[in-house]
Amino acid sequence: MIRNRGWSAAALAVVLSAPAATVVAGQADKEQKELLVFAAEMAKKGNWGEAKYRWEKAAALEPDNPFIMNNIAVALEAGGKPVDAREYYARALQLSGGNESIRENALRQELLFEHPKQSEADATEPAAAPSETRAKVAKPPKDFKVYVGVQVPPKLDVSGMSNILVASLLTDDNELQDINREVVRFLRGEFRRETTLEVLDVVPPPAVPEQRLEDLIANKEFWKHLGQQYGADLIVSGRIEFDRDDISGFRSVDVVSSVTGQKVRQTQFVEQEEFRYDMIVLFIDGATGELLYRDEVSRKITYQGMGNDSLTAFFAMSDAIVGDILAVVTSRVQVEQRLVFNG
């Protein structure tokens, strides 16, 4: 007797389709893994554009994966999109429930600068609003360190200013150098070379009243007068101290024994001198006389022997601190460490 096997054909179709679905899912997982591995390799090589492209393709398949969100955030930082990066970090943190590596990245970015507004030309579509969904990841994939050149905006908005005047600075009488003349000359050169502001060449540099620094800062009428006299949008002044100390003394040093040829440690009297460089820099609005920004920078440098050239020491320390001063009025690239996930 021939039985009706119609239901068997349907059942057979289901059975046959199951392995096919498994194969398709397995192929998708393989492709996703390849995307993530390739993106990680690109990140290690500093090819952030390619890495971001791959991570975004991976995110389309796993939109709630916090580790991919974190990686895109790092790539956005590298691409000069700090505002968008912050949104992706926030989403990654929310989805991961506060993963420590993601939190470290977000905190490092937050401490680096206040996030500026991007122009419409630079802005990208914001990240999707955080949801309550948690990524279904058994455990975080392994992370690794990368170093990203982050474009840090200036600390002071000078977009409406066209020129800068470097006035004299307060300083004590210094037997080493005419330190006021040297620092004014140095700052003028750096502002001219590293910013788009026109440097007003006023010779000699305008003198400032011999007042306590805080009284000088509060002397708005003087700064307004200076701004009007020279047509200065931004005025730079402050206080500088440059000195030398004898720090000679007994030190433990390594010497090579003339008998055994081995290195041995001995206590000897060593002549040394230390140069100190302390500077308070004021950025003042030439139109209102208001203090816009105040920065303090200090450096020390030690030389063996006595009678070292003070001008050499001065310029060595000036070169070391000038980046901090320029950062007030111009953007800069700063190398930052971030953590990126393999998966």
Number of C-alpha atoms within 10 A of each C-alpha: 3 4 5 7 9 9 9 10 10 11 12 11 11 11 11 11 12 11 11 11 11 11 12 12 12 12 12 13 13 11 13 20 15 15 19 22 18 17 27 26 14 17 24 16 11 17 15 22 15 17 24 24 15 22 27 19 15 22 19 10 13 16 14 23 22 30 29 26 30 31 30 26 29 31 26 22 24 24 17 19 22 28 19 21 27 24 20 27 26 23 23 29 22 19 22 24 13 14 15 11 19 26 18 15 20 24 13 14 22 13 9 14 13 14 17 12 11 14 8 7 6 9 14 13 6 12 15 10 10 15 10 10 11 14 17 12 12 6 6 14 12 11 16 13 12 16 16 20 16 22 17 21 21 17 16 14 12 16 10 7 15 13 20 27 29 24 22 20 28 22 16 13 12 12 9 13 14 12 20 22 13 13 18 19 14 15 18 19 12 16 22 15 11 14 15 16 20 16 21 18 13 11 7 10 17 15 12 16 14 11 11 11 16 8 11 17 20 14 16 19 12 16 25 20 16 21 22 14 10 15 16 25 21 23 24 22 23 23 18 20 18 24 17 18 11 14 16 15 11 12 13 11 13 13 13 12 11 8 6 8 9 11 12 11 13 12 12 12 11 15 15 17 18 18 20 17 19 17 20 18 18 21 25 27 22 28 18 15 22 17 18 13 15 16 13 15 16 16 16 16 14 16 15 13 12 13 11 16 10 15 14 10 21 24 14 14 19 19 12 13 18 15 14 12 21 18 17 19 22 21 16 17 14 13 14 16 17 22 19 26 22 20 21
